[in-house]
Structure formats: C-alpha cells, structure tokens
Amino acid sequence: FPTVGLTSGIDRVEDSGNTVSLSANASWSVDIWGELSASQKQAQLEYAAAVATFNQEQITLIADVYRQWFQLQEAQLLVDLLTERSQSLQSDLEVIESGYLNGLYEALDLYLARNDANAQVAALAEQEQVLKETQRSLEQLLGRYPDAAIGADEALPLIPMMSDVPLPASIIKQRPDLQASWLTLLATDQALAAAHRARFPSLTLTGSYGGSSDALSNLVGSNLAWSVGASLAATIFDAGQREANQSIKASQRREQEQIYLDAVYTAFTEVENALTAESSLRKQYTLYLEAQDNAKQAESLSFERYQRGLEDYNTVLEAQRRSLDAQTNILSLRRALLQNRVDLMVALGGQLDPSLTVEHTPVNTSQVEIPHS
C-alpha cells in the first residue's frame, strides 16, 4: 500500500521573519518484480507451517497420554500380581515353618523361604512407588495436580490384529509434521525469490500537495501547489551484499529440501517399524501365554513334590521365578502392543483408529501460489 504523511512546520530566518508550511505527501513503491508479493507468500506459508506444527503437537500430546495411561494400567496390574504373589509366598512360608517345627523340613529351606517372602515384599514396595510416579506423570500430562490420585481400574485390553490390506504410501501425506516441513520448504523458496528480485531496480511514485507562507492565514490561499514524480533507483555497487544474500537463501532452500526428504524417509521408517513390531509382538505374546500356563503348572507341581520329599526347595524357587517372569512378560507385551498401535497411529498422522483421531486445525493455503522451482 502507499504511504501518506502530513507535514507542518514553522521556520524563522534572521531578518526574514517566520515561514509557515503545510504539505501532504504520498509515496508508493511499485512491486514491478514481485519482491513484496514473494515476501507475502513466504509469510503465509510460514503461518501455515506453524498451524501444521501445532496440529502435530496435538497428536503428540494425545499419544503421550495414551502411552502413559497404558503404562499406568501395567503398573497397577503388576502391583496386583506382586500382592497376590506375596500372599502366596507367605502361605508357603507358613507351611514350611510348620514342617520345620515338626522335623519335616531342613533349616536351609526355611531360610530360603523367608528370604523369598521378604524379597517379594520389597519388590511390591518398589512397584508401588513406580505406580505412584506413573500416576503423577499422567496427571501432569492431563494438566492436573500430581497427587497420585488418578486410578487405573481398566485392564490392558487386547486389541485386534491389523488388517492385512497394504497401506497406501500416500497416507503419510496427512502427517502434520510432513506438511509443516513441506510448507517450510515452500517458504524458503519464496524467500529466495524475494532475495533474487531485490537485486532489480525499484520504481517509486511520489506526490505532494501543500505550500508555505509568512502568515498562517495566508497558507490556505493561492500559495498551495502540487507535484507528482516518479523515480527509478538501482544499486550499482554494494560489495556483493545482495548477491551474497541470494546465495544464503539458496543454501537455506537446499538445506530445507534435505530436511524434508529426511522427514519423509523417517516417516516411512516409523510406519514400517510399527507394522513389523505388531507381528513380532503378537508372536511373542502367543508364546508367552503358553509359557505362562506351563510355568504355573510347574510351580504348583514342584511345591506338591517338595511337600512329599521328592524335590528340593531350590526347584520350587526356580519354578516360582519362572512363573512370575512369564506373568510379568504377558503384562509387558499387552502394554507394548497397545503402545505400538499408538506409535503406528502417530506415524500415519493420527488417523488410524477412529478412537484415536485428532481434529486438525485446517491449514489454509488456498491463497498461496505453490512455486514450481
């Protein structure tokens, strides 16, 4: 737009009296090379990139809440498991203590049983602390006071397997972080265009209307005059400053191209990793389910055989350890399956599962001309 100004003043010259002046001036730099329009498009693209970045932050925050929620469920289930395990070991300890008093078991077995029971109580206390810390982390994400009051009554759900239908590669285009990177690349291209066009001559139109008089009452009389002019200015020598600025903008665009390509390959890597992890975690889960059943049977059988004098207590301890490990691994894998599905949702731009979708703030670039250079 043109700039318009109003100037007034009073001057006093020795032996000449006062001179009063009043004039209106207008000036307009004509964007004949498109430098200003390129800068405007750059600003629009940078704003659109900021909106896309905001959308990505929304997805990231929601994903973090989901991950922390699943972590909280696992922590609560582990507390329940260790509580049950501690009660079971205490019951076994009472049996062994009674047998020891009756001369059925050796003192070594009693000491091992007491040590195992005490270690389980300590592990339970440690896990309870982990639960509290996980609760506070989730409350912080939710913007609540971290008083570890949030509960996790739900169990870790076992989600259905992914469909075998291949995902189209174009699906990653909906990722806001890729959109932001692409829009930033377009903005650097417009910055380069503006730097290149700034090297051309500039055309400025000027106009003024006003006058001067030795008396304010005579100022609005016949002394008023107008003038219109045009000027064409070009820089002949600036020690290579504008050329260097254009080279900087060109380097920044090349850098942003590599950043965008890296973001694209990173997106494909995240999707591929999440898809392969789904298959691997499912296979592990199936095997550990079988291992859990076998470990529970072995634990029960080993203690029965120990009570009949057919096994030593070390066999019982080993069976108990394997049973606990199997049950812990089951919980860990169920949590990992859920978190991997969230990772896949984020890798695909937040639109995989209707229950995990995000309503994006629209990125309006309809008024922005997409350059082809």
Phi, psi and omega per residue, in radians:
F1 nan 2.691 3.058
P2 -1.205 2.756 3.033
T3 -1.860 2.376 -3.110
V4 -2.189 2.360 3.141
G5 -2.416 2.722 3.101
L6 -2.130 2.202 -3.074
T7 -2.140 2.299 3.059
S8 -2.389 2.671 -3.129
G9 -2.962 2.940 3.083
I10 -2.405 2.241 -3.126
D11 -2.109 2.560 3.072
R12 -2.176 2.156 3.125
V13 -1.962 2.457 -3.085
E14 -0.988 2.242 3.108
D15 1.140 0.166 -3.139
S16 -2.075 -0.132 3.137
G17 1.466 -2.879 -3.090
N18 -1.655 2.614 3.048
T19 -2.224 2.132 -3.140
V20 -1.814 2.362 -3.131
S21 -2.312 2.598 3.088
L22 -2.614 2.225 -3.121
S23 -2.630 2.591 3.021
A24 -1.912 2.318 -3.059
N25 -2.190 2.486 3.087
A26 -2.324 2.489 -3.140
S27 -2.508 2.412 -3.121
W28 -2.465 2.086 3.062
S29 -1.528 1.971 -3.080
V30 -1.318 2.213 -3.115
D31 -1.473 1.139 -3.029
I32 -1.246 -0.428 -3.115
W33 -1.773 -0.091 3.114
G34 1.459 0.294 3.134
E35 -1.101 -0.808 -3.115
L36 -1.191 -0.659 3.126
S37 -1.162 -0.609 3.084
A38 -1.142 -0.706 3.101
S39 -1.146 -0.638 3.115
Q40 -1.146 -0.763 3.107
K41 -1.117 -0.628 3.082
Q42 -1.058 -0.776 3.134
A43 -1.127 -0.686 3.118
Q44 -1.122 -0.729 3.131
L45 -1.172 -0.691 3.102
E46 -1.121 -0.660 3.078
Y47 -1.138 -0.768 3.113
A48 -1.081 -0.657 3.088
A49 -1.139 -0.643 3.100
A50 -1.154 -0.666 3.086
V51 -1.109 -0.760 3.117
A52 -1.106 -0.677 3.086
T53 -1.111 -0.691 3.075
F54 -1.060 -0.744 3.103
N55 -1.072 -0.701 3.123
Q56 -1.135 -0.672 3.117
E57 -1.131 -0.616 3.065
Q58 -1.068 -0.844 -3.137
I59 -1.069 -0.756 -3.124
T60 -1.090 -0.741 -3.141
L61 -1.116 -0.804 3.138
I62 -1.085 -0.739 3.118
A63 -1.092 -0.710 3.105
D64 -1.092 -0.671 3.107
V65 -1.126 -0.772 3.104
Y66 -1.057 -0.835 -3.119
R67 -1.047 -0.764 -3.123
Q68 -1.188 -0.582 3.101
W69 -1.138 -0.761 3.089
F70 -1.156 -0.626 3.079
Q71 -1.109 -0.673 3.122
L72 -1.161 -0.728 3.109
Q73 -1.070 -0.751 3.120
E74 -1.110 -0.740 -3.140
A75 -1.079 -0.699 3.134
Q76 -1.179 -0.731 3.126
L77 -1.148 -0.606 3.091
L78 -1.181 -0.656 3.056
V79 -1.070 -0.777 3.112
D80 -1.085 -0.729 -3.136
L81 -1.135 -0.805 -3.122
L82 -1.194 -0.554 3.068
T83 -1.127 -0.801 3.102
E84 -1.103 -0.721 3.140
R85 -1.131 -0.706 3.137
S86 -1.108 -0.714 3.111
Q87 -1.138 -0.684 3.130
S88 -1.138 -0.748 3.135
L89 -1.184 -0.585 3.098
Q90 -1.155 -0.655 3.088
S91 -1.150 -0.735 3.094
D92 -1.106 -0.662 3.140
L93 -1.102 -0.704 3.116
E94 -1.094 -0.683 3.103
V95 -1.113 -0.771 -3.105
I96 -1.201 -0.696 3.104
E97 -1.072 -0.736 3.110
S98 -1.122 -0.724 3.116
G99 -1.166 -0.634 3.121
Y100 -1.136 -0.716 3.123
L101 -1.139 -0.480 3.126
N102 -1.612 0.092 3.091
G103 1.382 0.291 -3.112
L104 -1.552 -0.553 -3.079
Y105 -2.108 2.739 -3.127
E106 -1.466 2.837 3.142
A107 -1.130 -0.579 3.136
L108 -1.044 -0.731 3.136
D109 -1.109 -0.672 3.134
L110 -1.125 -0.761 3.138
Y111 -1.144 -0.698 3.108
L112 -1.119 -0.709 3.138
A113 -1.159 -0.723 3.103
R114 -1.121 -0.739 3.128
N115 -1.086 -0.741 -3.138
D116 -1.115 -0.727 -3.132
A117 -1.166 -0.731 3.133
N118 -1.175 -0.698 3.110
A119 -1.095 -0.635 3.122
Q120 -1.179 -0.660 3.081
V121 -1.123 -0.707 3.101
A122 -1.133 -0.726 3.104
A123 -1.112 -0.639 3.090
L124 -1.122 -0.750 3.119
A125 -1.098 -0.692 3.115
E126 -1.136 -0.737 -3.134
Q127 -1.189 -0.586 3.074
E128 -1.108 -0.632 3.072
Q129 -1.175 -0.703 3.079
V130 -1.056 -0.705 3.109
L131 -1.058 -0.791 3.137
K132 -1.073 -0.758 -3.131
E133 -1.151 -0.659 3.107
T134 -1.167 -0.688 3.080
Q135 -1.063 -0.776 -3.119
R136 -1.167 -0.633 3.109
S137 -1.110 -0.736 3.111
L138 -1.167 -0.723 3.115
E139 -1.092 -0.628 3.101
Q140 -1.137 -0.740 3.103
L141 -1.091 -0.590 -3.116
L142 -1.471 -0.027 3.130
G143 1.344 0.474 3.131
R144 -1.874 2.888 3.051
Y145 -1.208 2.285 -3.071
P146 -1.361 1.299 -3.138
D147 -1.835 0.221 3.098
A148 0.968 0.729 -3.124
A149 -1.789 -0.232 -3.097
I150 -1.261 2.411 -3.107
G151 -1.770 2.921 3.111
A152 -2.379 1.220 -3.070
D153 -1.267 -0.496 -3.102
E154 -1.299 2.566 3.044
A155 -1.528 2.864 3.108
L156 -1.161 1.958 -3.115
P157 -1.274 2.588 3.062
L158 -1.685 1.849 -3.041
I159 -1.365 2.686 3.113
P160 -1.185 2.788 -3.133
M161 -1.218 2.735 3.060
M162 -1.171 2.607 3.076
S163 -1.178 2.622 3.111
D164 -1.390 -0.067 3.140
V165 -1.164 2.188 -3.115
P166 -1.086 2.502 3.091
L167 -1.483 2.339 3.098
P168 -1.178 2.498 -3.127
A169 -1.110 -0.479 -3.096
S170 -1.210 -0.165 -3.078
I171 -1.154 -0.423 -3.115
I172 -1.288 -0.189 3.137
K173 -1.149 -0.333 3.140
Q174 -1.429 -0.059 3.107
R175 -1.166 2.163 -3.135
P176 -1.080 -0.571 -3.134
D177 -1.184 -0.601 3.057
L178 -1.213 -0.690 3.079
Q179 -1.061 -0.759 3.134
A180 -1.086 -0.736 -3.139
S181 -1.145 -0.698 3.138
W182 -1.178 -0.757 3.130
L183 -1.146 -0.621 3.070
T184 -1.136 -0.659 3.074
L185 -1.088 -0.761 3.099
L186 -1.113 -0.633 3.125
A187 -1.135 -0.707 3.106
T188 -1.170 -0.540 3.078
D189 -1.157 -0.717 3.089
Q190 -1.175 -0.614 3.077
A191 -1.107 -0.663 3.077
L192 -1.141 -0.725 3.120
A193 -1.079 -0.743 3.136
A194 -1.126 -0.711 3.129
A195 -1.141 -0.642 3.118
H196 -1.193 -0.764 -3.099
R197 -1.270 -0.356 3.112
A198 -1.182 -0.243 -3.139
R199 -1.446 -0.181 -3.125
F200 -1.499 2.814 3.110
P201 -1.080 2.669 3.126
S202 -1.932 2.481 3.140
L203 -1.954 2.224 -3.123
T204 -2.214 2.265 3.052
L205 -1.792 2.349 -3.113
T206 -2.290 2.697 3.077
G207 -2.718 2.616 3.123
S208 -2.584 2.717 3.115
Y209 -2.597 2.147 -3.111
G210 2.955 -2.926 -3.120
G211 -2.979 -3.068 3.140
S212 -2.503 2.710 -3.118
S213 -2.767 2.824 3.100
D214 -1.450 -0.090 3.122
A215 -2.427 2.401 -3.118
L216 -1.076 -0.574 -3.127
S217 -1.195 -0.405 -3.139
N218 -1.639 -0.032 -3.023
L219 -1.175 -0.628 -3.072
V220 -1.606 0.257 3.139
G221 -1.559 -2.354 -3.045
S222 -1.433 0.049 -3.109
N223 -1.441 -0.147 -3.110
L224 -1.255 2.498 3.124
A225 -2.581 2.739 3.110
W226 -2.127 2.790 3.104
S227 -2.604 2.524 3.103
V228 -2.313 2.430 3.139
G229 -2.655 2.895 3.094
A230 -2.397 2.505 3.134
S231 -2.377 2.446 3.084
L232 -2.054 2.069 -3.056
A233 -2.095 2.395 3.094
A234 -2.411 2.454 3.118
T235 -1.463 2.126 -3.137
I236 -1.531 -0.685 -3.110
F237 -2.528 2.158 3.048
D238 -2.381 0.400 3.119
A239 1.045 0.488 3.078
G240 1.409 0.270 -3.076
Q241 -1.119 -0.835 -3.098
R242 -1.209 -0.655 3.079
E243 -1.115 -0.718 3.118
A244 -1.136 -0.679 3.119
N245 -1.108 -0.679 3.084
Q246 -1.134 -0.694 3.111
S247 -1.112 -0.664 3.107
I248 -1.101 -0.793 -3.139
K249 -1.116 -0.648 3.096
A250 -1.135 -0.717 3.104
S251 -1.142 -0.681 3.108
Q252 -1.130 -0.629 3.099
R253 -1.184 -0.755 3.100
R254 -1.077 -0.686 3.098
E255 -1.086 -0.769 -3.129
Q256 -1.169 -0.552 3.055
E257 -1.048 -0.780 3.133
Q258 -1.181 -0.633 3.088
I259 -1.099 -0.736 -3.139
Y260 -1.151 -0.784 3.125
L261 -1.084 -0.713 3.090
D262 -1.083 -0.688 3.113
A263 -1.121 -0.678 3.121
V264 -1.120 -0.849 -3.138
Y265 -1.144 -0.619 3.073
T266 -1.099 -0.712 3.122
A267 -1.089 -0.793 3.106
F268 -1.094 -0.684 3.127
T269 -1.097 -0.755 -3.138
E270 -1.114 -0.712 3.118
V271 -1.142 -0.823 -3.120
E272 -1.089 -0.742 3.132
N273 -1.101 -0.727 -3.139
A274 -1.161 -0.657 -3.142
L275 -1.202 -0.752 3.124
T276 -1.229 -0.604 3.108
A277 -1.111 -0.601 3.110
E278 -1.005 -0.846 -3.121
S279 -1.148 -0.759 -3.115
S280 -1.128 -0.764 -3.119
L281 -1.158 -0.645 3.097
R282 -1.084 -0.766 -3.132
K283 -1.122 -0.762 3.109
Q284 -1.090 -0.700 -3.111
Y285 -1.104 -0.753 3.119
T286 -1.077 -0.759 -3.124
L287 -1.186 -0.693 -3.132
Y288 -1.258 -0.473 3.030
L289 -1.076 -0.786 3.100
E290 -1.147 -0.702 3.124
A291 -1.112 -0.644 3.129
Q292 -1.115 -0.771 3.115
D293 -1.096 -0.779 3.135
N294 -1.120 -0.695 -3.109
A295 -1.174 -0.681 3.108
K296 -1.129 -0.734 3.107
Q297 -1.114 -0.726 -3.133
A298 -1.153 -0.651 3.133
E299 -1.119 -0.817 -3.135
S300 -1.140 -0.754 -3.107
L301 -1.184 -0.685 -3.106
S302 -1.119 -0.683 -3.132
F303 -1.236 -0.639 3.086
E304 -1.097 -0.774 3.136
R305 -1.164 -0.603 3.092
Y306 -1.129 -0.709 3.139
Q307 -1.151 -0.464 3.099
R308 -1.575 0.025 3.094
G309 1.428 0.284 -3.094
L310 -1.651 -0.260 3.137
E311 -2.370 2.689 3.031
D312 -1.524 2.977 -3.016
Y313 -1.284 -0.395 3.087
N314 -1.074 -0.620 3.074
T315 -1.109 -0.691 3.103
V316 -1.105 -0.787 -3.124
L317 -1.084 -0.721 3.127
E318 -1.140 -0.699 3.112
A319 -1.144 -0.685 3.101
Q320 -1.132 -0.728 -3.141
R321 -1.104 -0.764 -3.134
R322 -1.156 -0.648 3.112
S323 -1.126 -0.755 3.126
L324 -1.156 -0.738 3.118
D325 -1.058 -0.747 -3.119
A326 -1.117 -0.778 3.138
Q327 -1.163 -0.652 3.095
T328 -1.151 -0.713 3.120
N329 -1.115 -0.627 3.112
I330 -1.070 -0.819 3.121
L331 -1.108 -0.728 -3.131
S332 -1.112 -0.693 -3.130
L333 -1.230 -0.640 3.093
R334 -1.121 -0.709 3.073
R335 -1.163 -0.717 3.141
A336 -1.110 -0.665 3.101
L337 -1.090 -0.737 3.132
L338 -1.181 -0.775 -3.136
Q339 -1.180 -0.586 3.090
N340 -1.155 -0.626 3.080
R341 -1.144 -0.648 3.057
V342 -1.136 -0.724 3.105
D343 -1.051 -0.700 3.114
L344 -1.162 -0.683 3.097
M345 -1.041 -0.789 3.138
V346 -1.147 -0.718 -3.130
A347 -1.097 -0.498 -3.140
L348 -1.677 0.173 3.064
G349 1.582 0.240 3.057
G350 1.480 0.287 -3.062
Q351 -2.133 0.414 -3.101
L352 -1.346 -0.881 -3.052
D353 -2.032 2.260 -3.135
P354 -0.978 -0.492 -3.139
S355 -1.366 -0.170 -3.108
L356 -2.115 0.490 -3.072
T357 -1.590 2.828 3.136
V358 -2.244 2.325 3.063
E359 -1.449 1.908 -3.057
H360 -1.321 2.576 2.896
T361 -1.241 2.222 -3.044
P362 -1.116 2.448 3.059
V363 -1.736 1.807 -3.052
N364 -1.636 1.869 3.076
T365 -2.100 0.384 -3.099
S366 -1.116 -0.478 -3.123
Q367 -1.611 0.074 -3.085
V368 -1.844 2.180 3.097
E369 -1.377 2.159 -3.125
I370 -1.428 2.049 -3.117
P371 -1.274 2.686 3.129
H372 -1.808 -0.091 -3.115
S373 -1.393 nan nan
